[in-house]
Amino acid sequence: MKSRLAALVLLALICVAAFASGAPWYKWQNRIDRTILCAQTSPGDIWDKYDGPYMESRCKKQGNPQ
């Protein structure tokens, strides 16, 4: 009985993960030296969102990942 429940829970998690999409990437600019980098989340307090969203980690292809 417990193994069936565990298998059902595992199957449900796999199905949910199959429909998950990636998070968008953004260009962030440093307030001090104006350095620009590409990241999904803010690298810290001194960084402002500069441009985005992008579909990949090089910040070349604009749009939200699907």
N, CA, C and O atoms as a GROMACS GRO file, in nm:
protein
  264
    1MET      N    1   0.082  -0.120   0.000
    1MET     CA    2   0.000   0.000   0.000
    1MET      C    3   0.087   0.127   0.000
    1MET      O    4   0.062   0.220  -0.077
    2LYS      N    5   0.190   0.130   0.086
    2LYS     CA    6   0.276   0.247   0.093
    2LYS      C    7   0.358   0.263  -0.034
    2LYS      O    8   0.384   0.375  -0.077
    3SER      N    9   0.398   0.152  -0.094
    3SER     CA   10   0.477   0.161  -0.216
    3SER      C   11   0.393   0.213  -0.333
    3SER      O   12   0.444   0.284  -0.419
    4ARG      N   13   0.265   0.178  -0.335
    4ARG     CA   14   0.176   0.232  -0.440
    4ARG      C   15   0.158   0.382  -0.424
    4ARG      O   16   0.159   0.457  -0.521
    5LEU      N   17   0.142   0.425  -0.300
    5LEU     CA   18   0.126   0.568  -0.274
    5LEU      C   19   0.255   0.642  -0.311
    5LEU      O   20   0.249   0.750  -0.372
    6ALA      N   21   0.369   0.587  -0.275
    6ALA     CA   22   0.496   0.650  -0.308
    6ALA      C   23   0.515   0.657  -0.460
    6ALA      O   24   0.564   0.758  -0.511
    7ALA      N   25   0.477   0.552  -0.532
    7ALA     CA   26   0.488   0.552  -0.677
    7ALA      C   27   0.395   0.656  -0.739
    7ALA      O   28   0.432   0.723  -0.836
    8LEU      N   29   0.275   0.668  -0.685
    8LEU     CA   30   0.180   0.767  -0.736
    8LEU      C   31   0.230   0.910  -0.712
    8LEU      O   32   0.217   0.996  -0.799
    9VAL      N   33   0.286   0.935  -0.595
    9VAL     CA   34   0.340   1.068  -0.565
    9VAL      C   35   0.457   1.099  -0.657
    9VAL      O   36   0.468   1.210  -0.709
   10LEU      N   37   0.545   1.002  -0.677
   10LEU     CA   38   0.659   1.021  -0.767
   10LEU      C   39   0.613   1.049  -0.909
   10LEU      O   40   0.667   1.139  -0.974
   11LEU      N   41   0.516   0.976  -0.957
   11LEU     CA   42   0.462   0.998  -1.091
   11LEU      C   43   0.401   1.138  -1.103
   11LEU      O   44   0.419   1.205  -1.205
   12ALA      N   45   0.329   1.182  -1.001
   12ALA     CA   46   0.269   1.315  -1.003
   12ALA      C   47   0.377   1.424  -1.009
   12ALA      O   48   0.361   1.522  -1.082
   13LEU      N   49   0.485   1.408  -0.934
   13LEU     CA   50   0.594   1.505  -0.936
   13LEU      C   51   0.662   1.510  -1.072
   13LEU      O   52   0.698   1.618  -1.120
   14ILE      N   53   0.681   1.396  -1.134
   14ILE     CA   54   0.742   1.392  -1.267
   14ILE      C   55   0.653   1.461  -1.369
   14ILE      O   56   0.702   1.532  -1.456
   15CYS      N   57   0.523   1.440  -1.359
   15CYS     CA   58   0.430   1.503  -1.454
   15CYS      C   59   0.430   1.655  -1.438
   15CYS      O   60   0.427   1.728  -1.538
   16VAL      N   61   0.433   1.702  -1.317
   16VAL     CA   62   0.435   1.846  -1.291
   16VAL      C   63   0.565   1.906  -1.344
   16VAL      O   64   0.563   2.013  -1.406
   17ALA      N   65   0.676   1.840  -1.320
   17ALA     CA   66   0.806   1.890  -1.365
   17ALA      C   67   0.815   1.895  -1.517
   17ALA      O   68   0.888   1.978  -1.572
   18ALA      N   69   0.745   1.807  -1.585
   18ALA     CA   70   0.750   1.804  -1.731
   18ALA      C   71   0.688   1.929  -1.793
   18ALA      O   72   0.724   1.967  -1.904
   19PHE      N   73   0.598   1.993  -1.722
   19PHE     CA   74   0.531   2.112  -1.775
   19PHE      C   75   0.592   2.242  -1.723
   19PHE      O   76   0.544   2.350  -1.758
   20ALA      N   77   0.694   2.234  -1.641
   20ALA     CA   78   0.757   2.355  -1.586
   20ALA      C   79   0.842   2.423  -1.693
   20ALA      O   80   0.904   2.357  -1.776
   21SER      N   81   0.844   2.554  -1.689
   21SER     CA   82   0.928   2.628  -1.783
   21SER      C   83   1.041   2.696  -1.706
   21SER      O   84   1.035   2.709  -1.583
   22GLY      N   85   1.141   2.739  -1.777
   22GLY     CA   86   1.254   2.806  -1.714
   22GLY      C   87   1.222   2.949  -1.675
   22GLY      O   88   1.127   3.008  -1.725
   23ALA      N   89   1.302   3.002  -1.588
   23ALA     CA   90   1.287   3.141  -1.546
   23ALA      C   91   1.354   3.232  -1.649
   23ALA      O   92   1.454   3.193  -1.709
   24PRO      N   93   1.302   3.352  -1.669
   24PRO     CA   94   1.365   3.444  -1.764
   24PRO      C   95   1.497   3.499  -1.710
   24PRO      O   96   1.520   3.501  -1.589
   25TRP      N   97   1.582   3.542  -1.801
   25TRP     CA   98   1.711   3.602  -1.770
   25TRP      C   99   1.701   3.752  -1.792
   25TRP      O  100   1.624   3.798  -1.877
   26TYR      N  101   1.778   3.828  -1.717
   26TYR     CA  102   1.779   3.974  -1.730
   26TYR      C  103   1.922   4.024  -1.734
   26TYR      O  104   2.013   3.959  -1.683
   27LYS      N  105   1.942   4.142  -1.794
   27LYS     CA  106   2.070   4.212  -1.786
   27LYS      C  107   2.064   4.301  -1.663
   27LYS      O  108   1.966   4.373  -1.642
   28TRP      N  109   2.170   4.296  -1.583
   28TRP     CA  110   2.180   4.375  -1.461
   28TRP      C  111   2.301   4.467  -1.474
   28TRP      O  112   2.406   4.425  -1.523
   29GLN      N  113   2.285   4.594  -1.430
   29GLN     CA  114   2.394   4.691  -1.438
   29GLN      C  115   2.437   4.734  -1.298
   29GLN      O  116   2.354   4.768  -1.214
   30ASN      N  117   2.568   4.732  -1.275
   30ASN     CA  118   2.626   4.775  -1.149
   30ASN      C  119   2.619   4.927  -1.139
   30ASN      O  120   2.658   4.997  -1.233
   31ARG      N  121   2.570   4.978  -1.028
   31ARG     CA  122   2.557   5.124  -1.010
   31ARG      C  123   2.692   5.194  -0.998
   31ARG      O  124   2.702   5.312  -1.031
   32ILE      N  125   2.793   5.123  -0.953
   32ILE     CA  126   2.923   5.187  -0.927
   32ILE      C  127   3.008   5.196  -1.053
   32ILE      O  128   3.049   5.305  -1.092
   33ASP      N  129   3.034   5.082  -1.119
   33ASP     CA  130   3.123   5.085  -1.235
   33ASP      C  131   3.053   5.058  -1.369
   33ASP      O  132   3.119   5.045  -1.472
   34ARG      N  133   2.920   5.048  -1.367
   34ARG     CA  134   2.838   5.030  -1.488
   34ARG      C  135   2.862   4.897  -1.560
   34ARG      O  136   2.830   4.884  -1.678
   35THR      N  137   2.918   4.798  -1.489
   35THR     CA  138   2.935   4.664  -1.546
   35THR      C  139   2.798   4.602  -1.570
   35THR      O  140   2.707   4.618  -1.490
   36ILE      N  141   2.785   4.532  -1.682
   36ILE     CA  142   2.659   4.466  -1.715
   36ILE      C  143   2.681   4.315  -1.716
   36ILE      O  144   2.778   4.266  -1.774
   37LEU      N  145   2.590   4.242  -1.651
   37LEU     CA  146   2.595   4.097  -1.656
   37LEU      C  147   2.456   4.040  -1.675
   37LEU      O  148   2.356   4.110  -1.658
   38CYS      N  149   2.450   3.912  -1.709
   38CYS     CA  150   2.324   3.843  -1.736
   38CYS      C  151   2.299   3.742  -1.624
   38CYS      O  152   2.383   3.657  -1.598
   39ALA      N  153   2.183   3.752  -1.558
   39ALA     CA  154   2.149   3.661  -1.449
   39ALA      C  155   1.997   3.651  -1.436
   39ALA      O  156   1.924   3.739  -1.482
   40GLN      N  157   1.951   3.543  -1.373
   40GLN     CA  158   1.808   3.526  -1.353
   40GLN      C  159   1.757   3.605  -1.234
   40GLN      O  160   1.642   3.650  -1.233
   41THR      N  161   1.840   3.623  -1.133
   41THR     CA  162   1.802   3.699  -1.014
   41THR      C  163   1.906   3.809  -0.990
   41THR      O  164   2.016   3.805  -1.046
   42SER      N  165   1.872   3.904  -0.908
   42SER     CA  166   1.962   4.016  -0.879
   42SER      C  167   2.089   3.966  -0.812
   42SER      O  168   2.082   3.890  -0.715
   43PRO      N  169   2.205   4.007  -0.862
   43PRO     CA  170   2.331   3.966  -0.801
   43PRO      C  171   2.359   4.035  -0.666
   43PRO      O  172   2.448   3.992  -0.593
   44GLY      N  173   2.287   4.139  -0.633
   44GLY     CA  174   2.309   4.208  -0.505
   44GLY      C  175   2.242   4.344  -0.501
   44GLY      O  176   2.168   4.381  -0.592
   45ASP      N  177   2.268   4.416  -0.394
   45ASP     CA  178   2.201   4.545  -0.370
   45ASP      C  179   2.244   4.655  -0.465
   45ASP      O  180   2.166   4.747  -0.492
   46ILE      N  181   2.364   4.649  -0.517
   46ILE     CA  182   2.414   4.758  -0.602
   46ILE      C  183   2.385   4.734  -0.750
   46ILE      O  184   2.438   4.805  -0.835
   47TRP      N  185   2.304   4.636  -0.780
   47TRP     CA  186   2.271   4.604  -0.920
   47TRP      C  187   2.127   4.643  -0.951
   47TRP      O  188   2.036   4.615  -0.872
   48ASP      N  189   2.106   4.708  -1.066
   48ASP     CA  190   1.974   4.746  -1.114
   48ASP      C  191   1.942   4.668  -1.240
   48ASP      O  192   2.030   4.639  -1.321
   49LYS      N  193   1.814   4.633  -1.256
   49LYS     CA  194   1.772   4.564  -1.378
   49LYS      C  195   1.789   4.658  -1.495
   49LYS      O  196   1.735   4.769  -1.494
   50TYR      N  197   1.863   4.616  -1.595
   50TYR     CA  198   1.899   4.700  -1.708
   50TYR      C  199   1.813   4.672  -1.831
   50TYR      O  200   1.768   4.765  -1.898
   51ASP      N  201   1.790   4.544  -1.861
   51ASP     CA  202   1.715   4.506  -1.981
   51ASP      C  203   1.665   4.363  -1.965
   51ASP      O  204   1.720   4.285  -1.888
   52GLY      N  205   1.562   4.330  -2.039
   52GLY     CA  206   1.514   4.192  -2.037
   52GLY      C  207   1.364   4.186  -2.043
   52GLY      O  208   1.300   4.291  -2.047
   53PRO      N  209   1.306   4.073  -2.044
   53PRO     CA  210   1.361   3.939  -2.020
   53PRO      C  211   1.421   3.877  -2.146
   53PRO      O  212   1.390   3.916  -2.258
   54TYR      N  213   1.509   3.778  -2.122
   54TYR     CA  214   1.572   3.701  -2.228
   54TYR      C  215   1.543   3.554  -2.207
   54TYR      O  216   1.509   3.511  -2.096
   55MET      N  217   1.558   3.477  -2.314
   55MET     CA  218   1.525   3.334  -2.309
   55MET      C  219   1.643   3.247  -2.268
   55MET      O  220   1.622   3.133  -2.226
   56GLU      N  221   1.766   3.297  -2.278
   56GLU     CA  222   1.882   3.214  -2.250
   56GLU      C  223   1.989   3.292  -2.175
   56GLU      O  224   1.981   3.415  -2.165
   57SER      N  225   2.089   3.222  -2.124
   57SER     CA  226   2.186   3.280  -2.031
   57SER      C  227   2.285   3.375  -2.095
   57SER      O  228   2.360   3.441  -2.023
   58ARG      N  229   2.289   3.386  -2.225
   58ARG     CA  230   2.378   3.483  -2.289
   58ARG      C  231   2.308   3.617  -2.310
   58ARG      O  232   2.372   3.713  -2.354
   59CYS      N  233   2.180   3.625  -2.280
   59CYS     CA  234   2.100   3.747  -2.295
   59CYS      C  235   2.105   3.801  -2.437
   59CYS      O  236   2.127   3.920  -2.458
   60LYS      N  237   2.086   3.713  -2.534
   60LYS     CA  238   2.084   3.752  -2.675
   60LYS      C  239   1.944   3.743  -2.735
   60LYS      O  240   1.906   3.829  -2.814
   61LYS      N  241   1.868   3.642  -2.699
   61LYS     CA  242   1.736   3.616  -2.758
   61LYS      C  243   1.628   3.664  -2.661
   61LYS      O  244   1.606   3.603  -2.556
   62GLN      N  245   1.560   3.774  -2.697
   62GLN     CA  246   1.460   3.832  -2.607
   62GLN      C  247   1.334   3.746  -2.602
   62GLN      O  248   1.300   3.677  -2.698
   63GLY      N  249   1.266   3.753  -2.488
   63GLY     CA  250   1.140   3.682  -2.469
   63GLY      C  251   1.143   3.600  -2.342
   63GLY      O  252   1.249   3.581  -2.282
   64ASN      N  253   1.027   3.550  -2.302
   64ASN     CA  254   1.016   3.462  -2.187
   64ASN      C  255   1.030   3.317  -2.229
   64ASN      O  256   0.972   3.278  -2.330
   65PRO      N  257   1.105   3.236  -2.153
   65PRO     CA  258   1.114   3.094  -2.187
   65PRO      C  259   0.978   3.027  -2.174
   65PRO      O  260   0.902   3.060  -2.084
   66GLN      N  261   0.949   2.934  -2.261
   66GLN     CA  262   0.818   2.869  -2.260
   66GLN      C  263   0.830   2.725  -2.221
   66GLN      O  264   0.729   2.654  -2.215
   0.00000   0.00000   0.00000
